[in-house]
Amino acid sequence: MAELIVIRHAQASFGSDDYDRLSELGYRQSALVGAALREMSWVPDRLVTGTLARQKETLRGMGFTDAPEEHAGWNEYDFHDLLRVKFGGTIPDLVQHDRKTHFRTLRDVLREWQGGGIDGARESWAQFTARIEAARQTATREGAERVLVISSGGAIGQLTAAALSAPSEQMIALNLQVKNTAMSRFIFTQRAFFLHEFNTTPHFAQPAHADMLSYS
């Protein structure tokens, strides 16, 4: 059976004007997870990212120089758009820059979105889940035995929840657990797809690297 490893992008620039770029820590995390794959002798024969800069920068930081396939289905949901609709166009500064407030609001807004709320958002919950499934099918098509995808927390949370046939709200809990550069491994055939490992970070296990772990 073939393997799919989906890695969340390294730390991006939370609270800055341009979130979609890696922080200095993010570049260090990328190099570390790339080294971990090489130590495992896990060599992918298909590389895939979404279209986001932080995803592509993570792949390059891991040491991969070949151009990946791109599939927008691996992109994160547009939380800033959801917030703009939720708050009538102006996102409160505290929600944008205070981590505790940001993630509490994230949970509430995602629940409302899943329930059919946030009317006027660019993407509905149904559209989001459909594009994740389309991205999965494309990445796991015939022709590769080891597939590496660089994606984002919400996409990984939904992919995992779907693989487990879990309720929609479970995606939120999974989303918020996914660490930067964490690896989630899936086993697949053309008829089956199931979770093997979730959110593993062996590259942070040593005390010298423990302080590099991050969630946003």
N, C-alpha and C positions, 0 to 999 in steps of 0.2 A: 504493500500500500504506500501511497505517496504522502509527503508531509508538506504542510503549509505552516510557516512561522510568520506571525504578524507581530511586528515591533512598533510600539508607540514611538513617535518622534521624540527626540531629546528635548530638554527644557527650552521653551521659547521665551519671548520677552514679555512676561506678564506685566501689565500696567503701563507699558510704553505705548507710544503712538503707533508703532508697527509691531503688533504681536507676532506676525508671521515671519519671524527670523529667530535663529538660535541665539541663546545667551552664551557667554563665555563658558559657563558650566555645561551648557548643552553640547558644545563642541567636544569637551572632554568626555562627556558621557558617550557620545557617538563613537569616539575612538575606542573606548573601553568595551562597548558591546560588540564592535567589529572584531576586536582581538579575541573576545570570548567565543565568537562563532568559529574563528580560525583555530582556536585551541581545541574546539570540539570536532574539528575536521568536517564541519558542516558547510558544504559548498553548494550554493543554490544554482540551479540551472534555469531559473526564471526570476527576474527582478521586477517588482511592481511598486509604484508609489501612487498616491493621489496627485493632485496638481498643485498642492500647497508648497510654498518655498521651504518651510520648516521640515517637511517630510523629505524633500529632495536633498536639502542640506545635511540631514541626518544620514542618508544613504552615502553621500560623498564622504562625510566625516568618518564613516565606518570603514572606508578604504575601497569602496566600489567605484570604479571609473567608467564602467560600461553604462550607456544610457538605458534607464529602465523603461519599461512600459508604463504608461500613465493611464489611470482610470479615476475619473472624478468621484466615482462611488466610494472611494476610500477616504474622501475628505471629511472633515468634521462638520457637524451641523453648524449653522450660522447662529451662534448664541447672541452675538451683538444685534443681529436682525430681530431675533425673538425678543430681546430686551427692548429694542426701540418700539416694537409694536406693543409690548406689554405696558410700557411706561409712556405711551403716546408721543414718541419721537425723541424724548430727552432722557437719557440714561443717567440715573443719579450717580454722582461722583463716587459715593461710598461703595456702590455696587461694582464700579469699574476698578477701584484701586484697593479696597480692603478685602483681603482674602476670605475672612470668615463670612462677611456679608455676601461676597460674590458667590461662594459655594452654597450658602443657604438659599439664596435667590435662585441659583441654578437648579436645585432640587425642585423648588416650587414651580418654576416656569416649565421645566421638563414634564412634570406631572400634568400640568394644565395642557401643554402641547399634545401629550399622548392621549388625553381625553377629548381632543378635537377643538381645544381652545386656541388662543393666540391667532384669531382670525385676521388674515391679511399678511401673515408671514410669507416669505418667499418660497418656503418649502413646508409642506405638511408632514406630520408624523408618518403617514402612509407612504408618501413619496420618499422619505428618508429610509425607511425600512426596505422599500423596493430597490433603491439604488445600492444598498449594502448587499442585498442578495444578488443583484446583477454583477457587482464587483467580485463577489465570491465565485460565482459561476465562471466568470472570465478568467480569474486567476487559477482556478483548478481545472481548466479545460485540459484535454489530452495533450501530451507532448512534454511534460515536465514531471520529475519525481520529487524535486525539492524546490519549493516556491518560497521566496522571501518577499514579504510585503511590508512597506513602511506606511503606517496609517496614523490615526488619532484616537483618543480615548473613547469618544462616543461611538465611533464606528466599531471599535474593538468590543465595547460593551454590548452593542447590539448583535454583532456577529456571534459572540459567546452565548448571549441569551437565546438567540435563535437556535444555535447548535444544541442547547439544553432543553429546548421547547419550554422555556421559562416565561412567566407572565411579563408583560411589557415593562412594568415598573421595576423588575429586576435589572433591566438594562441600566437604570440610574445608579443603583448600588454598584454594579460592575464598573460602569464608567468612572465613578469616583475613586475606585480602588486602583485603576491602572496607572502605574508609575512610568515616568519618563524612561524610555528605552527598555521597558519590560517586554519579555517575550511570551507570546501565547502560541501554543503549538496545537495544530489540528491534523488529524489523519483523514485522508479522503481517497475514495475511488469514484468512479463515475456514478455510482449508486448510493454512496454513503459519505457522510461527513460528520465527524464527531470530535469533541474536545479531548485533548490528551494532557495539556498543561496550560495553566492560566497565570499570567502576570508574574513570571519568574524573573529574578534579577541575580543570577549567580555572579555577575561581574561586580556587584556591590557587597558580596559576602565577606570579603576580607576587611579587617578593621581599617586598613589604610584607605579603603574606598567607600566606607559606610557613609561618610558625610557628603557624598556625591548624589545620594538618593533624593529625588524630588518628585512632586506630583503635578506641578504646573509650571 
